[in-house]
Amino acid sequence: MEQIYRVSFFKSLTDSYGRSVDACQGTVEVRAPSEARAIELARQRFAELKDVGIWSMRADYEKVELLASRKRISNRAYQKQACGSLDGALAEAFPVCAWRQHSA
């Protein structure tokens, strides 16, 4: 039975204060029979969306979430749920995902 997975891709960066942060580079929803296959499909799709040959040119790692509902939520709702939201000019510059700081 195929499930619906959401795969989020992140890049690990260092901010101007020397703290490690994760930047969400994008998300892909895929239907797959297993988590391993979902990752494989999402990596291919992410690379296509970012116009690169290999997904790891734009992200360092991914996080996989099995969606409890088969209902596809809107991109706007996902942004607030998974990546947080930004205010003002930052929201316009980074409409998909917010910066996330590693907990120390």
Secondary structure per residue as TSV (DSSP state, phi and psi in degrees):
chain	resnum	aa	ss	phi	psi
A	1	M	-	360.0	131.5
A	2	E	-	-80.0	141.2
A	3	Q	E	-113.2	166.5
A	4	I	E	-107.0	126.8
A	5	Y	E	-119.3	146.3
A	6	R	E	-110.7	123.6
A	7	V	E	-114.9	121.0
A	8	S	E	-105.4	137.2
A	9	F	E	-109.4	134.1
A	10	F	E	-127.5	149.3
A	11	K	E	-117.1	129.0
A	12	S	E	-87.6	124.9
A	13	L	E	-131.9	168.9
A	14	T	E	-116.4	129.1
A	15	D	-	-82.0	-178.6
A	16	S	T	-68.5	-11.9
A	17	Y	T	-98.5	3.8
A	18	G	S	84.7	8.0
A	19	R	-	-87.7	144.5
A	20	S	E	-80.1	131.6
A	21	V	E	-132.8	156.0
A	22	D	E	-109.7	131.8
A	23	A	E	-112.3	121.5
A	24	C	E	-71.3	122.3
A	25	Q	E	-94.3	-13.8
A	26	G	E	153.9	170.6
A	27	T	E	-134.4	153.8
A	28	V	E	-137.3	134.6
A	29	E	E	-105.0	132.3
A	30	V	E	-136.8	154.7
A	31	R	E	-101.2	130.1
A	32	A	E	-156.2	156.8
A	33	P	S	-76.9	-18.1
A	34	S	S	-149.6	164.6
A	35	E	H	-63.5	-41.3
A	36	A	H	-60.5	-43.2
A	37	R	H	-69.0	-35.6
A	38	A	H	-61.9	-42.7
A	39	I	H	-62.1	-45.3
A	40	E	H	-59.4	-48.7
A	41	L	H	-64.6	-42.1
A	42	A	H	-66.7	-38.1
A	43	R	H	-61.2	-43.1
A	44	Q	H	-63.2	-46.2
A	45	R	H	-66.3	-41.1
A	46	F	H	-60.5	-44.3
A	47	A	H	-60.7	-41.4
A	48	E	H	-63.1	-44.6
A	49	L	H	-64.6	-34.6
A	50	K	T	-90.5	-0.5
A	51	D	T	58.0	46.6
A	52	V	-	-129.7	159.7
A	53	G	S	-75.8	-31.3
A	54	I	S	-132.4	131.5
A	55	W	G	-56.6	-33.3
A	56	S	G	-71.8	-2.8
A	57	M	G	-75.4	-18.4
A	58	R	T	-118.8	-9.7
A	59	A	-	-147.9	155.0
A	60	D	S	-96.9	-32.1
A	61	Y	E	-157.5	169.7
A	62	E	E	-130.3	156.9
A	63	K	E	-121.8	136.7
A	64	V	E	-111.7	137.6
A	65	E	E	-131.5	126.1
A	66	L	E	-81.3	120.7
A	67	L	-	-75.0	130.6
A	68	A	S	-70.1	-31.7
A	69	S	S	-111.3	147.1
A	70	R	S	-80.3	-6.5
A	71	K	S	-71.8	126.9
A	72	R	-	-81.9	120.9
A	73	I	-	-84.4	159.6
A	74	S	-	-70.0	155.5
A	75	N	H	-59.1	-40.7
A	76	R	H	-63.2	-43.4
A	77	A	H	-65.0	-39.3
A	78	Y	H	-63.9	-41.1
A	79	Q	I	-56.7	-44.4
A	80	K	I	-71.1	-37.8
A	81	Q	I	-73.1	-50.4
A	82	A	I	-93.6	-37.7
A	83	C	I	-113.3	-1.1
A	84	G	-	82.0	-179.8
A	85	S	-	-130.6	156.0
A	86	L	-	-114.7	157.2
A	87	D	-	-105.9	153.8
A	88	G	H	59.7	-136.0
A	89	A	H	-63.2	-33.9
A	90	L	H	-62.9	-36.4
A	91	A	H	-63.3	-35.7
A	92	E	H	-73.4	-37.6
A	93	A	H	-73.8	-35.8
A	94	F	S	-126.5	74.0
A	95	P	-	-73.7	-16.9
A	96	V	S	-91.4	-49.5
A	97	C	-	-142.0	155.5
A	98	A	-	-99.5	161.3
A	99	W	E	-72.9	143.1
A	100	R	E	-125.0	129.7
A	101	Q	E	-92.5	139.2
A	102	H	-	-66.2	142.4
A	103	S	-	-76.9	137.7
A	104	A	-	-85.1	360.0
